[in-house]
Amino acid sequence: MIRFGTGMMLATVLAVGASAQAPKGQGVVSQTQVKATVTKINHQTRETTVKTEDGRELTFVVDPAVKNLAQVNVGDVVVATYTEALAYEVKKGGTADATQTVGGGTAAKGQMPAAAIANQVTVTVKISAIDPKVPSVTFTGPAGNSKTVKVRDPEKLKGVAVGDTVVLTYTEALAVKVEKAAK
């Protein structure tokens, strides 16, 4: 879970930038994908060995919660994709707040194993001070905690005022699937 107290989300957001005209939003997305080929599998013990693209071999016991392991064979490819995104929107007025949403799902019975889970945290912080000389912004979070962060580009503060709120949404997701070996 992302903790508001670090101030990293707002620092990242302000480094990305607000509009030089009116406050508005922006976002950043990052994605990493890893593939590994199944080299050994014991369906009885659920012990599985995979070889990554860089040649490392990893052996582990697949949790019983993983459905459809019987569909997996040597040569199949496990694909794991991790995605994270940070988006923000500067608004006039508003109050500090925080919410979190978690969701996920798995493959239907009889299909190749697959699962996904996502976590989204939305935090609204209130700007309590702006120092264009540093440049920095001080904000107050939903728990009343205060944090000052430096802003890399002072131009990004144009149109932003004390009393504005910044809605930060951080999302991270992990999707894992098994693909049949190429014939």
N, C-alpha and C positions, 0 to 999 in steps of 0.2 A: 504494500500500500504506500502511496506517496504521502509524505507528511508535509503539511503546509509550512511548518516552522523553519525549514531550511532556507526559504526565500529563493531557491533555485528556479522554480517555475517562473516567477515574475521576472527575475533577472534574464532568463532565457527569452521570455516574451519581449521585454523591452529591447533586448539586443537584436531581436528579429525586426521589430519596428512597428510603430504606429504611423499612420498617414500624416503627411505634412499639412494636410488640410483639416478635415474633421476626423475625430477619433473613429476608428473602425477596427476590424479584425484581420488576423493573419494566422497562418499555421505552418508547422514543420512536421514532416513525416520521415521516419527511418524504418528500413526493413532489412532483416537478415534472414537468409535461408541456408539450411544445412541439409545435405543429403548423405545417406549411408545405405550401403547394400547389405542385405541379410546374407551372412556367410554360413551360419549354422543356426538351427532351431530345433529344440526338443519340445514338441507340443505337450507332452506329458508333464514335464517339470517346468515348462514355460521359460526355460533358459534360452536366451537368444544372443547371438554374436552378430555385430554389424561392423562393417569396414567403412570409414569415412572417406571422403574424396581425397584427403591428404594422406591416406594410408593407415591411419590409426584404427586399431581394433578395440571394440568395447563389448564386454559381455555383461549381461544383466538378466534378472528374472522379471518377466513382464507381469505386472500386477493383475490379479484376477478380475479387477474392474474393467480391464480392456476386453471388450467383446470381439468376437470373430477372429481370434488368434489362429484358429484352425485354417483360415483362408490364406495365411501367410506362408510362403515357401522360400527356400534359398534362392537368391537372385532378385527377390522383390526389393524395392527401394523405399526406405523410410524418408519422408520429407517433412522437416520441421521449419515453420516460418514464424519468426517473431517480428511483430510490428509495434512501433510506438509512435504516437503523434501528440503534438502539443498545439493547441489552438487558443487564441484569445480574442476578446472583443472588449474594447473600451466603451463604457456607457456613461452618460450623464446621470449623476445621482445613483440611488440604489443603496442596498445594505450588504454587508459582508455575510456570506453563507457558504455552506459546503454540503455536497452530496456525493454518494458513491453508488455505482451500479455494477453488478457482476452478473455475467451470463455465460452459458456454455451449452455444448451439445455433443453427441456422439453419433457414430454411424448406426444405421438400422441393422437389425439382425440379418445375417447372411451377406452383408456387404464387406468390402475390405475395411480393416480397422481405420478409424479416423476420429478425431476429436478436436474441439476448439474451445477456448475459454478466453473471455475478455473482461477487463476491469477498466472502469471509467470513473475518474474523480473530477468533479467540477467544484472549483473554489472561487468565490467572489471576494475580492479584497478591495478595500476603500483607500484611495490615495489621500494621505493626510498631510504630506509636504512634498514639494518639488524644489530642489536646489539646482538651478541651471549652471551655476559656477562649477560644481563638482564634475559632471552633472550626476544627480542622484534623485531617487524617488523613495519616499517613506510611505509605507502602506500598513494598514491595520487589517488583520484577518478576523475570521468569524469568532475566534476565542478571545479577541481583544489584544492579541499579541501584535507587536509592532516590529517592523523590519525595514532597514534602509539598504537599498541596493544601488550600485553604480550603473549608469547607462552609458554604453559605449559611444553612441552617436546622439548628441544633443538635439539634432534635427528630428529625431523620433519622438521628442516630447512636445512638438508643436501640436496645438489643439488639445492637449491633455491638461487638465486643471485639478487643483485640490478639490476633493469632494466627488470626483469621478470614481467609478468602480471599474475594475478589470475582472472580467469573467475568464478564468483559466480552465481549460478542459484538457486533462491528460488521459490518454487512452493507451492501454497496452493489451496486446492479444497474442496468443500462441495457438497455432494450428498445426496439427500433426496428422499425416495421412500415410498410408502404405499404398504404393503403386505396384501393379504386377510387373514382373520382369519383362523386358522387351524380348520378343520372340525372334 
